[in-house]
């Protein structure tokens, strides 16, 4: 009544805004208004504006609603039951549309997850290969340093034997793998 669009003398078709069956059947068939179902199943970026949403979801029923308006003028008792049935089908259609959009979104997410999984598997193979290369390089350098160490020790031993006066006291060079002496 407070809205500027409200005209008290305008005739309003009584079944125009019916989305769900009456509350007496709620315990047997839990149904919700279409916008609640759509909001529940769709992600925020897929939800349309409410005016666009109801127009888009009810497009298949527009001709039926026009026929029901004419039938309401001719036979109101038949029109009421027909409006109730059409509202059930409308709700069913909206639920189907929302579920289909939800399934489409899940398929898109699943495809994105597959692509991410493929990328991560390729990255894992690359990292394992790189790790194997690094381990081989470490083993190579370990052997190289061990050879250099033995070479230096043999040079020092030869030098001590040749010199008449020991200039350098013999210090043992600890092995890299040996634990430090306490």
Rosetta constraint file for C-alpha pairs under 8 A:
AtomPair CA 1 CA 6 HARMONIC 5.83 0.50
AtomPair CA 1 CA 8 HARMONIC 7.94 0.50
AtomPair CA 2 CA 6 HARMONIC 7.39 0.50
AtomPair CA 12 CA 16 HARMONIC 7.96 0.50
AtomPair CA 13 CA 69 HARMONIC 6.97 0.50
AtomPair CA 15 CA 80 HARMONIC 7.45 0.50
AtomPair CA 15 CA 83 HARMONIC 6.17 0.50
AtomPair CA 15 CA 84 HARMONIC 7.92 0.50
AtomPair CA 16 CA 65 HARMONIC 7.69 0.50
AtomPair CA 18 CA 84 HARMONIC 7.68 0.50
AtomPair CA 18 CA 87 HARMONIC 6.01 0.50
AtomPair CA 19 CA 33 HARMONIC 5.84 0.50
AtomPair CA 19 CA 34 HARMONIC 6.78 0.50
AtomPair CA 19 CA 87 HARMONIC 5.46 0.50
AtomPair CA 19 CA 88 HARMONIC 7.21 0.50
AtomPair CA 19 CA 90 HARMONIC 7.15 0.50
AtomPair CA 19 CA 91 HARMONIC 6.02 0.50
AtomPair CA 20 CA 31 HARMONIC 6.55 0.50
AtomPair CA 20 CA 32 HARMONIC 6.71 0.50
AtomPair CA 20 CA 33 HARMONIC 6.18 0.50
AtomPair CA 20 CA 87 HARMONIC 6.28 0.50
AtomPair CA 20 CA 88 HARMONIC 6.22 0.50
AtomPair CA 20 CA 91 HARMONIC 6.49 0.50
AtomPair CA 21 CA 25 HARMONIC 6.81 0.50
AtomPair CA 21 CA 26 HARMONIC 7.71 0.50
AtomPair CA 21 CA 31 HARMONIC 7.76 0.50
AtomPair CA 21 CA 84 HARMONIC 6.84 0.50
AtomPair CA 21 CA 87 HARMONIC 7.38 0.50
AtomPair CA 21 CA 88 HARMONIC 6.62 0.50
AtomPair CA 22 CA 26 HARMONIC 7.22 0.50
AtomPair CA 25 CA 29 HARMONIC 6.05 0.50
AtomPair CA 25 CA 30 HARMONIC 7.63 0.50
AtomPair CA 26 CA 30 HARMONIC 4.79 0.50
AtomPair CA 26 CA 31 HARMONIC 6.43 0.50
AtomPair CA 32 CA 36 HARMONIC 6.33 0.50
AtomPair CA 32 CA 37 HARMONIC 6.39 0.50
AtomPair CA 33 CA 37 HARMONIC 6.61 0.50
AtomPair CA 33 CA 91 HARMONIC 7.61 0.50
AtomPair CA 34 CA 38 HARMONIC 6.13 0.50
AtomPair CA 34 CA 91 HARMONIC 6.28 0.50
AtomPair CA 34 CA 94 HARMONIC 6.20 0.50
AtomPair CA 34 CA 95 HARMONIC 7.02 0.50
AtomPair CA 35 CA 39 HARMONIC 5.98 0.50
AtomPair CA 35 CA 50 HARMONIC 7.55 0.50
AtomPair CA 35 CA 54 HARMONIC 7.97 0.50
AtomPair CA 36 CA 40 HARMONIC 6.04 0.50
AtomPair CA 37 CA 41 HARMONIC 6.27 0.50
AtomPair CA 37 CA 95 HARMONIC 6.67 0.50
AtomPair CA 37 CA 98 HARMONIC 7.29 0.50
AtomPair CA 38 CA 42 HARMONIC 5.78 0.50
AtomPair CA 38 CA 47 HARMONIC 7.30 0.50
AtomPair CA 38 CA 94 HARMONIC 7.82 0.50
AtomPair CA 38 CA 95 HARMONIC 7.30 0.50
AtomPair CA 38 CA 98 HARMONIC 5.37 0.50
AtomPair CA 39 CA 43 HARMONIC 7.33 0.50
AtomPair CA 39 CA 44 HARMONIC 7.59 0.50
AtomPair CA 39 CA 47 HARMONIC 6.77 0.50
AtomPair CA 41 CA 98 HARMONIC 6.43 0.50
AtomPair CA 41 CA 99 HARMONIC 6.70 0.50
AtomPair CA 41 CA 102 HARMONIC 5.86 0.50
AtomPair CA 42 CA 46 HARMONIC 6.00 0.50
AtomPair CA 42 CA 47 HARMONIC 6.20 0.50
AtomPair CA 42 CA 98 HARMONIC 6.90 0.50
AtomPair CA 42 CA 101 HARMONIC 7.04 0.50
AtomPair CA 42 CA 102 HARMONIC 5.66 0.50
AtomPair CA 43 CA 47 HARMONIC 6.61 0.50
AtomPair CA 47 CA 53 HARMONIC 7.62 0.50
AtomPair CA 48 CA 52 HARMONIC 6.19 0.50
AtomPair CA 48 CA 53 HARMONIC 5.22 0.50
AtomPair CA 49 CA 53 HARMONIC 5.80 0.50
AtomPair CA 50 CA 54 HARMONIC 6.11 0.50
AtomPair CA 51 CA 55 HARMONIC 6.23 0.50
AtomPair CA 52 CA 56 HARMONIC 5.88 0.50
AtomPair CA 53 CA 57 HARMONIC 6.04 0.50
AtomPair CA 54 CA 58 HARMONIC 5.85 0.50
AtomPair CA 55 CA 59 HARMONIC 5.97 0.50
AtomPair CA 57 CA 93 HARMONIC 7.50 0.50
AtomPair CA 57 CA 94 HARMONIC 5.74 0.50
AtomPair CA 57 CA 97 HARMONIC 7.19 0.50
AtomPair CA 58 CA 62 HARMONIC 6.52 0.50
AtomPair CA 58 CA 90 HARMONIC 6.80 0.50
AtomPair CA 58 CA 94 HARMONIC 7.47 0.50
AtomPair CA 61 CA 65 HARMONIC 6.12 0.50
AtomPair CA 61 CA 90 HARMONIC 6.97 0.50
AtomPair CA 62 CA 66 HARMONIC 6.32 0.50
AtomPair CA 63 CA 67 HARMONIC 6.31 0.50
AtomPair CA 64 CA 68 HARMONIC 6.15 0.50
AtomPair CA 64 CA 86 HARMONIC 7.85 0.50
AtomPair CA 65 CA 69 HARMONIC 6.28 0.50
AtomPair CA 66 CA 70 HARMONIC 6.56 0.50
AtomPair CA 67 CA 71 HARMONIC 6.11 0.50
AtomPair CA 68 CA 72 HARMONIC 5.88 0.50
AtomPair CA 68 CA 79 HARMONIC 6.10 0.50
AtomPair CA 68 CA 82 HARMONIC 7.34 0.50
AtomPair CA 68 CA 83 HARMONIC 6.74 0.50
AtomPair CA 69 CA 73 HARMONIC 6.64 0.50
AtomPair CA 69 CA 79 HARMONIC 7.94 0.50
AtomPair CA 70 CA 74 HARMONIC 6.57 0.50
AtomPair CA 71 CA 75 HARMONIC 5.64 0.50
AtomPair CA 71 CA 76 HARMONIC 6.88 0.50
AtomPair CA 71 CA 78 HARMONIC 7.69 0.50
AtomPair CA 71 CA 79 HARMONIC 5.68 0.50
AtomPair CA 72 CA 76 HARMONIC 4.50 0.50
AtomPair CA 72 CA 77 HARMONIC 7.81 0.50
AtomPair CA 72 CA 78 HARMONIC 7.68 0.50
AtomPair CA 72 CA 79 HARMONIC 4.97 0.50
AtomPair CA 72 CA 80 HARMONIC 7.49 0.50
AtomPair CA 75 CA 79 HARMONIC 6.16 0.50
AtomPair CA 76 CA 80 HARMONIC 6.19 0.50
AtomPair CA 77 CA 81 HARMONIC 6.94 0.50
AtomPair CA 78 CA 82 HARMONIC 6.13 0.50
AtomPair CA 79 CA 83 HARMONIC 5.82 0.50
AtomPair CA 80 CA 84 HARMONIC 6.20 0.50
AtomPair CA 81 CA 85 HARMONIC 6.25 0.50
AtomPair CA 82 CA 86 HARMONIC 6.01 0.50
AtomPair CA 83 CA 87 HARMONIC 5.94 0.50
AtomPair CA 84 CA 88 HARMONIC 6.35 0.50
AtomPair CA 85 CA 89 HARMONIC 6.33 0.50
AtomPair CA 86 CA 90 HARMONIC 5.91 0.50
AtomPair CA 87 CA 91 HARMONIC 6.06 0.50
AtomPair CA 88 CA 92 HARMONIC 6.11 0.50
AtomPair CA 89 CA 93 HARMONIC 5.99 0.50
AtomPair CA 90 CA 94 HARMONIC 6.14 0.50
AtomPair CA 91 CA 95 HARMONIC 6.10 0.50
AtomPair CA 92 CA 96 HARMONIC 6.11 0.50
AtomPair CA 93 CA 97 HARMONIC 6.08 0.50
AtomPair CA 94 CA 98 HARMONIC 6.06 0.50
AtomPair CA 95 CA 99 HARMONIC 5.99 0.50
AtomPair CA 96 CA 100 HARMONIC 5.99 0.50
AtomPair CA 97 CA 101 HARMONIC 6.19 0.50
AtomPair CA 98 CA 102 HARMONIC 6.13 0.50
AtomPair CA 99 CA 103 HARMONIC 6.10 0.50
AtomPair CA 100 CA 104 HARMONIC 6.13 0.50
AtomPair CA 101 CA 105 HARMONIC 6.16 0.50
AtomPair CA 102 CA 106 HARMONIC 6.19 0.50
AtomPair CA 103 CA 107 HARMONIC 6.11 0.50
AtomPair CA 104 CA 108 HARMONIC 6.27 0.50
AtomPair CA 105 CA 109 HARMONIC 6.21 0.50
AtomPair CA 106 CA 110 HARMONIC 5.95 0.50
AtomPair CA 107 CA 111 HARMONIC 6.12 0.50
AtomPair CA 108 CA 112 HARMONIC 6.25 0.50
AtomPair CA 109 CA 113 HARMONIC 6.14 0.50
AtomPair CA 110 CA 114 HARMONIC 6.16 0.50
AtomPair CA 111 CA 115 HARMONIC 6.28 0.50
AtomPair CA 112 CA 116 HARMONIC 6.18 0.50
AtomPair CA 113 CA 117 HARMONIC 5.97 0.50
AtomPair CA 114 CA 118 HARMONIC 6.14 0.50
AtomPair CA 115 CA 119 HARMONIC 6.22 0.50
AtomPair CA 116 CA 120 HARMONIC 6.09 0.50
AtomPair CA 117 CA 121 HARMONIC 6.07 0.50
AtomPair CA 118 CA 122 HARMONIC 6.23 0.50
AtomPair CA 119 CA 123 HARMONIC 6.15 0.50
AtomPair CA 120 CA 124 HARMONIC 6.03 0.50
AtomPair CA 121 CA 125 HARMONIC 6.30 0.50
AtomPair CA 122 CA 126 HARMONIC 6.25 0.50
AtomPair CA 123 CA 127 HARMONIC 6.08 0.50
AtomPair CA 124 CA 128 HARMONIC 6.06 0.50
AtomPair CA 125 CA 129 HARMONIC 6.16 0.50
AtomPair CA 126 CA 130 HARMONIC 6.10 0.50
AtomPair CA 127 CA 131 HARMONIC 5.95 0.50
AtomPair CA 128 CA 132 HARMONIC 6.20 0.50
AtomPair CA 129 CA 133 HARMONIC 6.30 0.50
AtomPair CA 130 CA 134 HARMONIC 6.18 0.50
AtomPair CA 131 CA 135 HARMONIC 6.17 0.50
AtomPair CA 132 CA 136 HARMONIC 6.20 0.50
AtomPair CA 133 CA 137 HARMONIC 6.12 0.50
AtomPair CA 134 CA 138 HARMONIC 6.14 0.50
AtomPair CA 135 CA 139 HARMONIC 6.27 0.50
AtomPair CA 136 CA 140 HARMONIC 6.20 0.50
AtomPair CA 137 CA 141 HARMONIC 6.21 0.50
AtomPair CA 138 CA 142 HARMONIC 6.01 0.50
AtomPair CA 139 CA 143 HARMONIC 6.26 0.50
AtomPair CA 140 CA 144 HARMONIC 6.20 0.50
AtomPair CA 141 CA 145 HARMONIC 6.01 0.50
AtomPair CA 142 CA 146 HARMONIC 6.09 0.50
AtomPair CA 143 CA 147 HARMONIC 6.12 0.50
AtomPair CA 144 CA 148 HARMONIC 6.23 0.50
AtomPair CA 145 CA 149 HARMONIC 6.02 0.50
AtomPair CA 146 CA 150 HARMONIC 6.21 0.50
AtomPair CA 147 CA 151 HARMONIC 6.06 0.50
AtomPair CA 148 CA 152 HARMONIC 6.15 0.50
AtomPair CA 149 CA 153 HARMONIC 6.19 0.50
AtomPair CA 150 CA 154 HARMONIC 6.08 0.50
AtomPair CA 151 CA 155 HARMONIC 6.22 0.50
AtomPair CA 152 CA 156 HARMONIC 6.23 0.50
AtomPair CA 153 CA 157 HARMONIC 6.16 0.50
AtomPair CA 154 CA 158 HARMONIC 6.13 0.50
AtomPair CA 155 CA 159 HARMONIC 6.09 0.50
AtomPair CA 156 CA 160 HARMONIC 6.18 0.50
AtomPair CA 157 CA 161 HARMONIC 6.36 0.50
AtomPair CA 158 CA 162 HARMONIC 6.37 0.50
AtomPair CA 159 CA 163 HARMONIC 6.20 0.50
AtomPair CA 160 CA 166 HARMONIC 6.21 0.50
AtomPair CA 160 CA 167 HARMONIC 7.82 0.50
AtomPair CA 160 CA 168 HARMONIC 7.73 0.50
AtomPair CA 163 CA 167 HARMONIC 7.93 0.50
AtomPair CA 174 CA 178 HARMONIC 6.75 0.50
AtomPair CA 174 CA 180 HARMONIC 7.87 0.50
